[in-house]
Amino acid sequence: DIAVFAAAVADWRAAEAADRKLKKEGGAPPPLALVLNPDILQSVAQRREGRPALVVGFAAETNDVVEHARAKLARK
């Protein structure tokens, strides 16, 4: 089995979802609190059971590409 992860679904998500539309009320926008999403690639790669034989992950980087890639490989 092979698992290929081409991109993160999203690194962050809203901490709380509103149950209705947030209306403009003439002031500043409401604060937006974010929480980190689970890292799906990392959770699959670290499985002891049910892990694919080959796990491949890609990441888009804008600078220090090789250094970021090596750090990510070690971390995940």
C-alpha positions in Angstrom: 0.0 0.0 0.0 1.0 3.6 -0.7 -0.3 6.8 0.8 0.5 10.1 -1.0 -0.3 13.4 0.7 -0.1 16.3 -1.8 -1.2 19.2 0.5 -2.6 20.0 3.8 -6.4 20.3 3.9 -5.9 23.3 6.0 -3.4 24.1 8.7 -5.8 26.1 10.8 -9.6 26.3 11.4 -11.9 28.6 13.4 -11.9 27.8 17.0 -15.7 28.2 17.2 -18.3 28.1 14.4 -21.1 30.7 14.5 -24.6 29.3 14.4 -25.7 32.3 12.3 -24.4 35.0 10.1 -22.2 37.6 11.8 -23.7 40.9 10.9 -21.7 44.2 10.5 -22.5 46.4 13.4 -20.5 49.5 12.5 -17.4 48.5 14.4 -14.3 46.4 13.9 -14.7 42.9 12.7 -15.0 40.3 15.5 -11.8 38.6 16.6 -11.0 35.3 14.8 -9.5 32.7 17.1 -7.8 29.8 15.2 -6.8 26.3 16.3 -4.4 24.0 14.6 -6.0 21.1 12.6 -4.7 17.6 13.1 -1.7 16.7 10.9 -3.1 13.8 8.8 0.2 12.9 7.2 2.0 12.7 10.5 -0.7 10.6 12.1 -0.6 8.1 9.2 3.2 8.0 9.0 3.5 7.3 12.8 1.0 4.4 12.9 2.3 1.1 14.3 -0.5 -0.9 12.7 -2.3 -0.2 9.4 0.5 2.0 8.1 1.0 1.9 4.3 4.4 0.5 3.4 5.2 3.8 1.6 4.1 7.2 2.8 4.9 10.2 0.6 4.3 13.8 1.5 4.7 17.0 -0.5 4.9 20.5 0.8 5.0 23.9 -0.8 7.8 26.1 0.5 8.8 29.6 -0.6 12.3 29.7 0.9 15.0 27.4 2.4 13.3 24.6 0.6 15.8 21.8 1.4 16.2 22.8 5.0 12.4 22.9 5.5 12.0 19.6 3.8 14.6 17.9 5.9 13.1 19.2 9.1 9.6 18.1 8.1 10.9 14.6 7.2 12.5 14.3 10.6 9.4 15.6 12.4 6.9 13.4 10.6 
